[in-house]
Amino acid sequence: MDERDIRLLKAIAELGTGSPDKLHEETGIPVSTIHYRLNNLREDGIVENDLYDIDLDEFGLSVTVIVEVLADYSGTHSDVAEGIKEIEGVTQVFSTMGETDFIAIARLGDADMVGDLMRSFEEVPEIERTNSTYVIDTLWDDTRGLNSYSMETLLAEFTDD
């Protein structure tokens, strides 16, 4: 990647769109160049999709639950992860080191759904124990990780020399 690629990716993260016209306004990079570079970034697997982000709170999934999972590996690690991933409401699963084997993030609509979630974890045979944290208030949630970095850091760390 070069500086233009990183400027495009940072602009996409900040604007929340891949619109070539809006990216041109933000970066000054010609629209034809933006098309070319976005295609290359897709081919390289850096840009994964053109989906619209959905505000889950506005949609009605405003309850976030963080579940720490301790598992007994009678099967494989990936089998347990797959079982967690299949639980309705789970939006992210992380394999972790330390006392916890996995962390799952779930987005739910209400307390009844939280109860259903916890019963679903109990149905995965390899899960030995869970510890759940009910999020009271989301103070910051950035699904576009580049927003947490300055342009200077991105350029210094990720441009090809």
C-alpha positions in Angstrom: 0.0 0.0 0.0 1.1 3.5 -0.6 0.0 6.9 0.9 -3.0 7.2 -1.5 -4.4 3.8 -0.5 -4.1 4.6 3.2 -5.7 8.1 2.7 -8.6 6.4 0.9 -9.0 3.8 3.7 -8.9 6.4 6.4 -11.5 8.5 4.5 -13.7 5.5 4.2 -13.5 4.9 7.9 -14.2 8.5 8.7 -17.0 9.1 6.2 -18.6 5.7 6.5 -18.9 5.4 2.7 -17.0 4.1 -0.3 -18.6 6.6 -2.6 -15.9 7.7 -5.1 -17.4 11.2 -5.3 -17.4 11.7 -1.5 -13.9 10.2 -1.2 -12.7 12.6 -4.0 -14.1 15.5 -2.0 -12.4 14.3 1.2 -9.0 13.4 -0.3 -8.6 15.3 -3.6 -7.7 12.0 -5.3 -9.3 11.8 -8.8 -12.5 9.7 -9.0 -11.0 7.4 -11.7 -8.0 6.8 -9.5 -10.3 6.0 -6.6 -12.2 3.4 -8.7 -8.9 1.8 -9.7 -7.5 1.7 -6.2 -10.7 0.5 -4.5 -10.7 -2.4 -7.0 -7.1 -3.2 -6.2 -7.9 -3.1 -2.4 -10.8 -5.4 -3.0 -8.6 -7.9 -4.9 -6.0 -7.8 -2.2 -8.7 -8.6 0.4 -8.2 -5.3 2.3 -11.6 -4.0 1.4 -14.0 -6.9 2.1 -17.4 -5.6 1.0 -19.7 -2.7 0.1 -22.3 -3.2 2.8 -24.1 -0.4 4.5 -23.4 -0.3 8.3 -26.5 -0.7 10.4 -26.9 1.2 13.7 -27.9 -1.8 15.9 -29.2 0.5 18.7 -31.6 2.3 16.3 -32.6 -1.0 14.8 -33.7 -2.2 18.3 -30.7 -4.4 19.3 -29.6 -2.0 22.1 -28.6 -4.5 24.7 -25.0 -5.6 24.6 -23.8 -8.6 26.6 -20.1 -9.7 26.9 -19.8 -13.4 27.7 -16.6 -15.0 28.9 -16.6 -18.7 28.1 -14.6 -21.5 29.7 -14.8 -24.7 27.7 -13.9 -28.3 28.2 -12.3 -29.5 24.9 -13.8 -32.9 24.3 -13.9 -31.7 20.7 -11.6 -29.2 18.8 -11.2 -25.6 19.5 -12.8 -24.7 16.3 -15.9 -26.9 17.1 -16.4 -24.9 20.3 -16.0 -21.6 18.5 -18.5 -22.7 15.8 -21.0 -23.7 18.5 -20.7 -20.2 20.1 -20.9 -18.5 16.7 -24.2 -20.3 16.0 -25.9 -18.8 19.1 -28.5 -16.4 18.0 -27.5 -12.8 18.9 -23.8 -13.4 19.0 -22.1 -10.9 16.7 -18.4 -11.5 17.6 -16.4 -14.4 19.0 -12.8 -14.1 20.1 -10.4 -16.9 21.1 -8.4 -15.7 24.1 -5.5 -16.7 26.3 -5.7 -16.8 30.1 -8.5 -18.0 32.3 -11.1 -17.5 29.6 -11.1 -19.6 26.4 -13.5 -17.4 24.4 -15.2 -14.0 24.6 -18.5 -13.6 22.8 -20.3 -10.3 22.2 -24.0 -10.4 21.7 -26.4 -7.7 20.6 -30.0 -8.2 21.9 -33.3 -6.4 22.0 -34.4 -6.9 25.6 -34.1 -8.8 28.9 -36.0 -11.8 27.5 -33.5 -12.2 24.7 -30.7 -12.1 27.3 -32.3 -15.1 29.1 -32.6 -16.9 25.7 -28.9 -16.2 25.0 -27.8 -17.6 28.3 -29.9 -20.7 27.9 -28.3 -21.1 24.4 -24.8 -21.1 25.9 -25.9 -23.8 28.3 -26.9 -26.0 25.3 -23.4 -26.1 23.8 -22.0 -29.3 25.3 -18.3 -28.2 25.5 -19.1 -25.0 27.5 -18.3 -25.6 31.1 -19.0 -22.2 32.5 -19.8 -18.6 31.4 -19.4 -15.2 33.1 -21.6 -12.5 31.6 -21.3 -8.8 31.7 -24.3 -6.7 30.9 -23.2 -3.4 29.3 -25.0 -0.4 30.9 -23.9 2.2 28.3 -21.8 2.1 25.2 -19.4 5.0 25.6 -17.6 4.5 22.3 -17.9 1.9 19.6 -15.9 2.2 16.4 -16.3 -0.6 14.0 -13.9 1.1 11.6 -10.6 0.5 13.4 -8.6 3.0 11.3 -10.4 5.9 13.1 -8.4 5.2 16.3 -5.1 6.0 14.5 -3.7 9.3 13.2 -2.9 9.6 9.6 0.8 10.0 10.5 0.8 6.7 12.3 -1.0 4.9 9.5 1.5 6.3 6.9 4.5 5.5 9.1 3.5 2.0 9.9 1.7 0.7 6.7 3.1 2.3 3.6 5.5 0.3 1.5 9.0 1.7 1.6 
